C-alpha cells in the first residue's frame, strides 16, 4: 500500500534531497511557491519551498525500506511521532498538488487584501515614510495609489503595496 511520509531535510537542501531520493526510486513531492521579495529595494520574483526543510515521499513500506531514505544526501530524518513514522493522508498531498499551477508546478500565495477604497492609511517606508493618506485603489499586483496631502493639496501617489498599512489611529 502506497503512503506519503514526511521527510525533514538539511537546511536549504530540499532540491538535493529530492534528486537523491528519486534516483533511489522513491516518489517525491516537493511543493514550491513563487514569491516576491525585496532585493536592494526592488521587488524580485523567486522560487522557494512552500514548507522549508520538508518533502513528501511516497512509498510502499512492504516493498521499500525507509532506512536508505534516512541516510540519503540532503535528508536529515524521516519525521516520527514516537516510534511511528509520520504518515501524511493522501487527501492532503492531493489537495496541495491540485493547488499548484499546472504549467509551472508552483504555488502562488495571495496576500490578504485588507485595504479598501477610502480607508485611512499610513506610509511606512520609502520616500513618503510617515505620511498619512487615503487609500484610492490597487495599481497592479505590487503597487497601490494613495492620496497624500503634499504642499497643501491632495496628490495621488503610486507606492509599493508593502509600504502601506491601515492607519491604527483611524
Beta strands, then each sheet from edge to edge (+ up, - down):
strand 1: 2-9
strand 2: 27-29
strand 3: 32-39
strand 4: 42-49
strand 5: 54-60
strand 6: 75-78
strand 7: 80-81
strand 8: 84-85
strand 9: 87-88
strand 10: 106-108
strand 11: 120-123
strand 12: 132-138
strand 13: 143-150
strand 14: 153-160
strand 15: 164-166
sheet 1: 2+ 5- 1+ 6-
sheet 2: 2+ 5- 1+ 9-
sheet 3: 4+ 3- 10-
sheet 4: 7+ 8-
sheet 5: 14+ 13- 12+ 11- 15+
end
